[in-house]
Amino acid sequence: MTDFMPVFGSFLRDFFVIFVLGAVGGVIFSLLMEKGLTFPFKVYENDKLTMINFGFLADVIIGGMAAVLVYALNPPLSPLTFVVIGITSGIGGKAILTGYIKGKESEEEKQKKVLLAERYRAAVARHAGPVMSQGNMQLLNIELMEIDDQLLD
């Protein structure tokens, strides 16, 4: 495996260029999905709240961020792959960022389940013995119900 070198001489330039390429991909995505560019407009406004639809600007920002994420996770080795990765990740920016976030959430859920399983085992080990008394059985059931409540929250 070769050491990674920035395509444009510095990481700062690479991040800027990949963001711009992703933004171009975001514009392409907006053109494909909405058959044109939707400019920002106010959706709702009252005394305390103003909701704005950012239109194609949201796709531009998301495309740029997705391109930077893909670049950071899998840096290209040539200028051609750099451009292709920038534009295609910009086009699929929403899907890339959603998948990355869902992956992080599922990893956190997995860790939570592992910790709860360990707590179940520890609760059983504390209260169980060769012969389980009625009191120990009640304590175990109470502790397991508390763990179940935390699992459902």
C-alpha positions as CSV (number, residue, x, y, z in Angstrom):
1,M,0.0,0.0,0.0
2,T,1.3,3.4,-0.9
3,D,1.3,6.5,1.3
4,F,-1.4,9.0,0.5
5,M,-0.3,12.3,-1.0
6,P,-2.6,15.2,-1.6
7,V,-3.7,15.5,-5.3
8,F,-3.3,19.3,-5.4
9,G,-0.2,19.6,-3.2
10,S,-1.9,20.3,0.1
11,F,-4.8,18.9,2.1
12,L,-6.4,22.3,2.4
13,R,-6.5,22.8,-1.4
14,D,-7.8,19.2,-1.8
15,F,-10.6,19.8,0.7
16,F,-11.6,23.0,-0.9
17,V,-11.5,21.6,-4.5
18,I,-13.4,18.4,-3.4
19,F,-16.0,20.6,-1.7
20,V,-16.5,22.6,-4.9
21,L,-16.8,19.4,-6.9
22,G,-19.3,18.1,-4.5
23,A,-21.2,21.3,-4.7
24,V,-21.3,21.0,-8.5
25,G,-22.7,17.4,-8.0
26,G,-25.3,18.9,-5.6
27,V,-26.4,21.3,-8.4
28,I,-26.6,18.4,-10.8
29,F,-28.7,16.5,-8.2
30,S,-31.0,19.4,-7.8
31,L,-31.4,19.7,-11.6
32,L,-32.2,16.0,-11.9
33,M,-34.6,15.8,-9.0
34,E,-36.5,19.1,-9.3
35,K,-36.2,19.6,-13.1
36,G,-34.6,23.0,-12.3
37,L,-33.2,25.1,-9.5
38,T,-35.5,26.0,-6.6
39,F,-34.3,29.2,-5.1
40,P,-34.6,29.8,-1.3
41,F,-37.9,31.1,0.0
42,K,-39.8,31.6,3.2
43,V,-42.2,28.7,4.0
44,Y,-43.7,30.1,7.2
45,E,-43.2,33.2,9.3
46,N,-44.7,34.5,12.5
47,D,-43.4,36.6,15.4
48,K,-41.2,33.9,16.9
49,L,-40.4,31.6,14.0
50,T,-39.3,31.9,10.4
51,M,-39.0,28.7,8.3
52,I,-36.9,28.9,5.2
53,N,-36.6,26.3,2.4
54,F,-33.0,26.6,1.2
55,G,-33.8,25.1,-2.2
56,F,-30.8,24.1,-4.3
57,L,-28.4,25.7,-1.8
58,A,-29.2,22.9,0.6
59,D,-28.2,20.4,-2.1
60,V,-25.0,22.3,-2.8
61,I,-24.0,22.3,0.8
62,I,-24.9,18.6,1.3
63,G,-23.1,17.6,-1.9
64,G,-20.0,19.4,-0.8
65,M,-20.0,17.9,2.7
66,A,-20.6,14.4,1.3
67,A,-17.7,14.8,-1.1
68,V,-15.4,15.9,1.8
69,L,-16.6,12.9,3.8
70,V,-15.9,10.5,1.0
71,Y,-12.5,12.1,0.3
72,A,-11.6,11.8,4.0
73,L,-12.6,8.2,4.3
74,N,-11.2,7.0,0.9
75,P,-8.6,9.5,-0.6
76,P,-8.1,9.1,-4.3
77,L,-4.7,8.6,-5.8
78,S,-5.1,10.3,-9.1
79,P,-6.6,13.6,-10.3
80,L,-9.2,11.7,-12.5
81,T,-10.5,9.7,-9.6
82,F,-10.5,12.8,-7.5
83,V,-12.8,14.6,-9.9
84,V,-15.1,11.6,-10.4
85,I,-15.3,10.9,-6.6
86,G,-16.1,14.6,-6.0
87,I,-18.9,14.9,-8.5
88,T,-20.5,11.5,-8.0
89,S,-20.5,11.9,-4.2
90,G,-22.0,15.4,-4.6
91,I,-24.8,13.9,-6.7
92,G,-25.5,11.2,-4.2
93,G,-24.7,13.4,-1.2
94,K,-28.0,12.9,0.6
95,A,-27.7,9.1,0.4
96,I,-24.1,9.1,1.5
97,L,-24.6,11.3,4.5
98,T,-27.8,9.4,5.5
99,G,-26.0,6.1,5.2
100,Y,-23.0,7.4,7.3
101,I,-25.3,8.7,10.0
102,K,-27.4,5.5,10.1
103,G,-24.2,3.5,10.3
104,K,-23.1,5.5,13.3
105,E,-26.5,5.1,15.0
106,S,-26.6,1.4,14.4
107,E,-23.1,1.0,15.9
108,E,-24.3,3.0,19.0
109,E,-27.4,0.8,19.3
110,K,-25.2,-2.3,19.0
111,Q,-23.0,-1.1,21.9
112,K,-26.1,-0.3,24.0
113,K,-27.4,-3.9,23.5
114,V,-24.0,-5.4,24.4
115,L,-23.9,-3.4,27.6
116,L,-27.5,-4.4,28.5
117,A,-26.7,-8.1,27.8
118,E,-23.7,-7.8,30.1
119,R,-25.9,-6.2,32.8
120,Y,-28.4,-9.2,32.4
121,R,-25.5,-11.6,32.9
122,A,-24.2,-9.7,35.9
123,A,-27.7,-9.6,37.5
124,V,-28.2,-13.3,37.1
125,A,-24.8,-14.0,38.5
126,R,-25.4,-11.9,41.5
127,H,-28.7,-13.5,42.5
128,A,-28.4,-17.0,41.1
129,G,-26.7,-19.8,42.9
130,P,-27.0,-23.6,43.0
131,V,-30.3,-23.2,44.8
132,M,-32.2,-19.9,44.2
133,S,-34.3,-18.7,47.1
134,Q,-37.6,-17.0,46.6
135,G,-36.1,-13.7,47.7
136,N,-33.2,-13.9,45.3
137,M,-35.7,-14.7,42.5
138,Q,-37.7,-11.6,43.3
139,L,-34.6,-9.4,43.4
140,L,-33.5,-10.8,40.0
141,N,-36.9,-10.2,38.5
142,I,-36.9,-6.6,39.8
143,E,-33.5,-5.9,38.5
144,L,-34.3,-7.5,35.1
145,M,-37.5,-5.4,34.8
146,E,-35.4,-2.2,35.5
147,I,-33.0,-3.2,32.7
148,D,-35.9,-3.9,30.4
149,D,-37.3,-0.5,31.1
150,Q,-34.0,1.1,30.1
151,L,-33.9,-1.0,27.0
152,L,-37.3,0.2,25.9
153,D,-36.5,3.9,26.5
